[in-house]
Amino acid sequence: LPMSRAAIVAGRTLADAMRNLLVICIMLGVGSIIGFRFHHGWGFGLLAIPIALLFAYAFSWISLIIGLFVRDPETAQTTGFIWVFPLVFASSVFVPTKTMPHWLQLFANNQPVTQTVNAIRYLTEGIGSSHAVWYSILWAVGILVVFVPIAVMRYRKTV
């Protein structure tokens, strides 16, 4: 029986998700050894794991599309970094967005990296608002709704 092309690309992204889960478990283990604690309680803290996994899973589909459009691994790696760079550095990952210029705050406060970071901070530390959790989920689902069909179509054309 022929295998569905959608199953092939979904398998690839699910494998990435499993690797990400392993990395998160290692980070939590090492973090707990050096003193990290969930300040908002274990229940909320553990909810941060599926939020992080969903976000990474959604972004893996974007990376998959990039990989399907370029010709070699080096180009894929470089191109994959270019689109993530502004999202990470124009987000709340490193500094509060309120310290940014107004024009940058507008972008930074309304993009998926900031929403996901804020959601994880809320769930693990109790800092911020629970709204970020829902915004993060909406961003991830929206990314999946847009990019999964594009990736499957591109894979069909590539293979």
KARAKA-V159452 format. One record per pair of residues at least 24 apart in sequence whose C-alpha atoms are under 10 Angstrom apart, sorted by sequence separation. I is the first residue (numbers start at 0). J is the second residue. D is the distance in Angstrom with one decimal. If there is no record, write none. Layout:
{{I:J:D} {I:J:D}}
//
This chain:
{{24:48:8.9} {86:110:7.3} {87:111:9.4} {88:112:9.4} {89:113:8.2} {90:114:8.6} {91:115:9.4} {92:116:6.4} {110:134:9.3} {111:135:6.2} {114:138:8.2} {115:139:9.0} {23:48:7.4} {58:83:9.3} {86:111:7.8} {87:112:6.4} {88:113:9.8} {90:115:9.9} {91:116:6.9} {92:117:8.4} {109:134:9.0} {110:135:9.0} {111:136:9.1} {86:112:6.2} {87:113:8.0} {90:116:8.4} {91:117:7.3} {111:137:9.0} {112:138:9.2} {85:112:10.0} {86:113:8.1} {90:117:9.6} {111:138:5.7} {112:139:10.0} {20:48:7.9} {23:51:8.7} {92:120:10.0} {110:138:8.0} {111:139:7.5} {19:48:9.9} {20:49:8.8} {23:52:8.7} {83:112:9.2} {87:116:9.9} {109:138:9.8} {20:51:9.0} {111:142:9.3} {19:51:8.8} {20:52:6.8} {19:52:6.8} {18:52:9.9} {16:51:9.8} {17:52:8.7} {20:55:9.9} {16:52:6.4} {19:55:7.6} {15:52:9.6} {16:53:8.2} {19:56:8.7} {16:54:9.8} {16:55:7.1} {17:56:9.6} {15:55:8.5} {16:56:5.8} {15:56:7.4} {16:57:9.6} {14:56:9.7} {12:55:9.5} {13:56:7.5} {16:59:8.4} {12:56:6.6} {15:59:7.4} {12:57:8.8} {12:58:9.5} {13:59:9.1} {12:59:6.1} {11:59:9.1} {12:60:6.8} {11:60:9.4} {12:62:9.5} {9:60:8.8} {12:63:7.9} {8:60:8.7} {11:63:8.7} {58:111:9.9} {9:63:10.0} {8:63:8.0} {8:64:9.9} {54:111:8.3} {54:112:8.5} {55:115:10.0} {54:115:7.2} {53:115:9.7} {54:116:10.0} {51:115:7.3} {50:115:7.3} {51:116:8.6} {50:116:9.6} {51:118:9.1} {47:115:9.3} {50:118:7.8} {51:119:7.4} {47:116:9.7} {50:119:7.3} {49:119:9.9} {47:118:7.5} {48:119:8.3} {46:118:9.7} {47:119:5.2} {50:122:9.6} {46:119:8.4} {47:120:8.4} {45:119:9.8} {47:121:8.7} {48:122:9.5} {44:119:8.0} {47:122:5.8} {48:123:9.7} {43:119:9.2} {44:120:9.0} {46:122:6.7} {47:123:6.8} {44:121:8.7} {45:122:7.9} {46:123:8.5} {43:121:8.3} {44:122:5.1} {45:123:7.9} {43:122:4.8} {44:123:4.4} {42:122:8.5} {43:123:6.3} {44:124:7.8} {39:120:9.3} {41:122:9.0} {42:123:9.2} {43:124:8.9} {44:125:9.1} {54:135:7.5} {57:138:8.8} {58:139:7.9} {61:142:8.2} {38:120:9.8} {39:121:7.7} {40:122:8.2} {41:123:8.0} {43:125:8.6} {50:132:7.7} {53:135:9.0} {54:136:7.7} {57:139:5.5} {60:142:8.3} {61:143:8.7} {64:146:7.8} {68:150:9.8} {37:120:9.8} {38:121:9.5} {39:122:6.3} {40:123:7.3} {50:133:9.7} {53:136:7.6} {54:137:10.0} {56:139:8.1} {57:140:7.4} {60:143:7.2} {63:146:9.2} {64:147:8.8} {67:150:7.9} {38:122:8.6} {39:123:5.5} {40:124:8.3} {51:135:9.2} {54:138:8.1} {55:139:8.5} {56:140:9.9} {57:141:8.7} {58:142:7.6} {59:143:9.5} {61:145:9.5} {62:146:9.7} {63:147:9.4} {66:150:9.8} {37:122:8.2} {38:123:6.0} {39:124:5.1} {40:125:8.6} {47:132:8.9} {50:135:7.5} {51:136:9.7} {53:138:9.8} {54:139:5.4} {57:142:5.9} {58:143:8.3} {60:145:9.6} {61:146:6.3} {64:149:7.4} {65:150:9.0} {68:153:7.9} {37:123:5.0} {38:124:4.7} {39:125:4.8} {46:132:9.7} {50:136:7.1} {53:139:6.5} {54:140:8.7} {56:142:9.7} {57:143:5.4} {60:146:6.1} {61:147:8.3} {63:149:10.0} {64:150:5.2} {67:153:6.8} {68:154:9.3} {36:123:8.1} {37:124:6.0} {38:125:6.5} {39:126:8.5} {49:136:9.8} {52:139:9.9} {53:140:8.3} {56:143:8.4} {57:144:9.2} {59:146:9.6} {60:147:6.3} {63:150:6.8} {64:151:8.7} {67:154:6.7} {36:124:8.5} {37:125:8.7} {38:126:9.2} {51:139:9.9} {54:142:9.1} {57:145:9.8} {58:146:9.0} {59:147:9.9} {60:148:9.6} {61:149:9.2} {62:150:9.5} {63:151:9.7} {64:152:9.7} {65:153:10.0} {66:154:10.0} {50:139:8.9} {54:143:9.6} {57:146:8.1} {60:149:9.1} {61:150:7.9} {64:153:7.3} {67:156:9.5} {68:157:8.5} {53:143:9.5} {57:147:8.6} {60:150:6.9} {63:153:9.7} {64:154:8.3} {67:157:7.1} {60:151:9.7} {63:154:9.3} {67:158:9.7} {9:147:8.6} {8:147:9.0} {9:150:9.5} {5:147:8.8} {8:150:7.7} {9:151:8.7} {5:148:8.8} {8:151:6.9} {7:151:9.0} {5:150:8.6} {6:151:9.0} {5:151:5.5} {8:154:7.7} {4:151:6.9} {5:152:8.7} {7:154:9.1} {3:151:9.9} {4:152:9.0} {5:154:8.2} {4:154:7.2} {5:155:8.5} {4:155:6.6} {3:155:9.8} {4:158:8.9}}
//
